[in-house]
Amino acid sequence: MSNTSSDGIPQWGTYMREVYLGGKGPEPLGTVVFEEIEKKAIEKLKDQPGSFLYSGGSAGTWSTYTGNTIALNKFRIIPRMLVPCNNRDLRVTLFGVTYPSPLLLGPVGVQGTFTAEGEYAPAKAAAKLGVPFIMSSASTRSIEQVAQASGNGPRWYQLYWPRHEEVTFSLLKRAKDNGFTGLVVTLDTMSLGWRPHDLERSYLPFGHGVGTQVGSSDPVFMARLGRKPTDEIPEFPYDAVAKQKLLVEGDPAAKDAAQLGYAWLAEANFGFYRSWEDVKPLRDNWEGPLILKGIQHVEDAEKAIDIGVDGIVVSNHGGRQLDGAIPSIYALESIMKSEKVRAAQKSGKFTIMFDSGIRTGSDIIKAMALGAQAVLLGRPWVYGAALAGQEGVEQVIKIILADLDVSLAQAGLKGVADVLGRADQILTKVDF
């Protein structure tokens, strides 16, 4: 972040002034409105059937996805006046590290189906702006390749939990050796959710060897198959129909990619469910912050404290896993009523993060007021990447953080520290 105050506070709100004074509107996306960015991404990806909906789609009737935004909208901010809130401070400290804002780029798989840059686009954009990037286990680039693209940028690794311990430990070692400091273990995707839009097209990039690059580059996983690891990158654009045609026709390369892809799915995502006791080996083999993603029930949050993990992400996977699930913001509200959770958070031993439904700066204020110390952003940056690669991701980050900065000022708040856990003073809940 290049624009800072005299006392070193990042000034994200200057983006709005830059757009006004630039006279060209917001570039390169041409808009700062999430819904318009989404529409443009749909248009951009129209010739790649299934690609948009793989990220933009949701489970079942989409009721969890729509419920996330409806529920967030029911919380309303109560502005205060005549508050000297100049040079608003968005900085947060997570696990002993201070970041320029409470925003992280959440893990999203198969980026190579959205942009030729694949995971390089968000990795480079996040590094440039000092925002932590969480790499997905379903990436189209290897751990080593993403680390190189990220450079000195902050980065965490998201784990889809392999069946075999030796494969798990291999991934953890690679992540650690390549500068990934946090481990985010996704609990809600032991198997894929019921996604009609993908089922109707039989859309599964992994079955064509796309999004399996973490596995195909892993020496332990590949050794189990009697093969050597490879850093091969999938071609772009990804044409699922053409790939399937080659597979049906018996094309050797297509058959090989499918065999490898399904082997990786069977290893990490096809129905091997874990227990709380299984977390201990992860704790014993990961020295940095260990975060459980997908927590939605207060008893699960309390259990996470008991077993010694460092934090949780309150999340329903953006509505992509369970149709009819509780809105994520309601889950956060419920979890933060627990005295045990609040005490652990206050002690500094337990960090609460949030995702599913974040679209605006006001959304971030609401989540933080309810107790989240940081938020993960998903679909918006994916659409930015689809439209303009790294520059598109950068603009999405600047948009939401400028919106947050301006919204703090309009609410009479001096920074995010004034927001955290103060829902009783900052928010009201309406029913309309």
Secondary structure, 3 states (H helix, E strand, C coil): CCCECCCCCECCCHHHHHHHHHCCCCCCCCCCCHHHHHHHHHHHCCCCCCHHHHHHCCCCCCHHHHHHHHHHHHEEECCCCCCCCCCCECCEEECCEEECCCEEECCCCCHHHCCCCCCHHHHHHHHHHCCCEEECCCCCCCHHHHHHHHCCCCEEEEECCCCCHHHHHHHHHHHHHCCCCEEEEECCCCECCCCHHHHHHCCCHHHHCCCCHHHHCCHHHHHHCCCCCCCCCCCCCCCHHHHHHHHHCCCHHHHHHHHHHHHHHHHHCECCCCCHHHHHHHHHCCCCCEEEEEECCHHHHHHHHHCCCCEEEECCHHHCCCCCCCCHHHHHHHHCCCHHHHHHHHHCCCEEEECCCCCCHHHHHHHHHCCCCEEEECHHHHHHHHHHHHHHHHHHHHHHHHHHHHHHHHHCCCEHHHCCCCHHHHEEECCC
